Amino acid sequence: MAGKGSYAKGVAKREEILRTALEVFARQGYRGTSLRELADAVNLSQAGLLHYFDSKEELFAEILRVRDDTDRATYSSAGSAADTMIAVMRHNAAVPGLVQLYATISTAATEPSHPAHAFFVARYQLLREAIAESVTARQAAGELDPELDPEKVAAILLAVADGMQVQWLLDPELDLAEHVEYFWALLGSVRGEGQASGS
């Protein structure tokens, strides 16, 4: 019984660390946050903090997982997967530290041995599938050219979103969500022009 209680406390502490880290990174940014500050925020030593994770990189990947879970729960009512992504992008403008963390860790995770590699591979696969369903639904509604490849459109939309985040980190005057939303709407307007010219 003691073992079960100890395990439950460990899980709860891990979740506390991740939720607190999410807030700290959102407030202070990736480069402005040290492991010591995270440890202090949850009343642990640095060694105690990393006791709950295999590495610093795994901690960062788990922070991003919690961010995704939170964003999904908060913005899934926005509509399709593409609409949800645009709503999240709008929110991201208010939490530059998390965008900074995402951009940094996603780049490092392209290395197959990186602890976050599997997380990002699975994340992109799920997002591509969900957005491709949004594309297919718009095609069925006559809003998009039926000749478009939903999987390719999904991959390109994600590339636009990630690329805009990098540009925004370099130039915060850019509007993240506006540009991604414009591209998503542009796909439909191109369809409309094609129909008009063919009539």
BELLIN-V914063 format. One record per pair of residues at least 12 apart in sequence whose C-alpha atoms are under 6 Angstrom apart, sorted by the first residue. I is the first residue (numbers start at 0). J is the second residue. If there is no record, write none. Layout:
i = <I,I>
j = <J,J>
This chain:
i = <17,24,24,25,25,25,28,29,29,29,57,60,79,80,80,81,85,88,89,127,127,130,131,131,131,134,142,143,143,144,160>
j = <62,96,97,94,96,97,96,96,99,100,114,115,133,129,130,130,176,176,176,153,154,153,149,150,153,149,187,187,190,190,179>
